[in-house]
Amino acid sequence: MKAVAVIPARYASTRLPGKPLLDIYGKPLIQRVWEIVSRARGLDGVVVATDDARIADAVQSFGGRVCMTSPECQSGSDRVREVAESLTADVYVNVQGDEPLLEPSAIEALLSVFRQSDSVQVATLCSRISEEQARSPHQVKVVRDHAGNALYFSRAPLPFVRESGESAVFLGHIGMYAYRADALRCFASLPPSLLEHAEKLEQLRFLQAGISIRVLEVPSMGAGVDTPEDLERVRAIINEREHANTANTGTVVVGNLRRSVSVLPVVAARLNPELACKLRNIKLVVTDVDGVLTDGGLYYGPDGECLKRFHARDGLGIRILQQAGVQVAVLSGRDCPALRKRLADLGITEAVLGQLDKRTAVSGIMERCGVTADEVAFIGDDIPDMEVFDLCGVSVTVGDAPDYVKAKADLVLECRGGQGAFRDVVDLIMQLQKA
């Protein structure tokens, strides 16, 4: 599957004229977005689509590819369609040019939907928002059916909670789309719909024409740049992030052992200030076993005993956390003598083994350890672990986890399970808590 990302960019803006060229600590906004998109795996190319020579010059100056489009284009999707006329691909990803806090993993999650199902023609993203955010007309909301397809998008509160005291899950739309080539051509042939005109939301053209839009939930990534206030907020976040990335080394002590630690560049690059703040407050790390502390393989001896392969660096990481006063607990759907021996060697006394209801198990662990949900980080790698992700302050998964698990996690590690992934989490927490 050939996939191309297109970043529509226009110079005219009512509230922020010349928005793509606004400076964010030495780089124009459009470059910030282009660099993030370029880090996403699975893309065969990244193109900026614009009708303005000033934007084109800026993109070419930092080595980006530009496609000049007609000034008559009414929407970002129209610009993507023009690019598709000269650049052939199976899937086109439409990335807003004012989203410098975008995560590359979000693009990767979007692409995975098309690889998993040939029936998906259009896909987009959403994340959970507060009820207060849901009341803002500037925040577009979406509701989905059980299959994950959009029922409707609106600037109005969606869903509308009629009875006071009742709760609801509000999903904020993230303005990134991906289309198969045929769906993109179909969009261009459709006239603007009445709902699209009323809400000023181009995706409603698809829905009113009966074309489904798959909506994938991903972690919140921060607001785009629509107002001068947004610009200053984004500048502050990027400034803090880049300062954190330059201070990526530290020292930890275990007994008489002193070693330097560093955060993997891919992890540091994807760590936003909100997540960094949460990691600084972690007092308990709960980890799955198979696929996190091990490579997920199950080895059976001649007498039928279950053998597991653990990584020594993870063991030292557990000792580092314990010495720093951060509790460690283990949760596993399986139980075997090999696992119990490893836990005994590491001095882990808080463990729930052979428990399939992981949500209940983690709740019990938090109660016994005397911590709140915000003080807990949970590391998992598969479907049973996903039910725990929203129970804890920080959810983490490994580099070889399925894409749909990665899409639900707050932090996706580069390292694979059983290869020192737990240690990477330890090093990250220690760096942030010692900063």
Secondary structure, DSSP 8 states (H G I E B T S, - for coil): --EEEEEEE-S--SSSTTGGG-EETTEEHHHHHHHHHHT-TT-SEEEEEES-HHHHHHHHHTT-EEEE--TT--SHHHHHHHHHHHS--SEEEEE-TT-TT--HHHHHHHHHHHHH-TT--EEEEEEEE-HHHHT-TTS-EEEE-TTSBEEEEESS-SS---STT----EEEEEEEEEEEHHHHHHHHHS---HHHHHHT-TTHHHHHTT---EEEE---------SHHHHHHHHHHHHHHHHHHH--EEEEEETTEEEEEE--HHHHHH--HHHHHHHHT--EEEEESTTTTS-S--EE-TTS-EE----HHHHHHHHHHHHTT-EEEEEES---HHHHHHHHHHT---EEES-S-HHHHHHHHHHHHT--GGGEEEE--SHHHHHHHTTSSEEEE-TTS-HHHHHH-SEE-SS-TTTTHHHHHHHHHHHHHH-
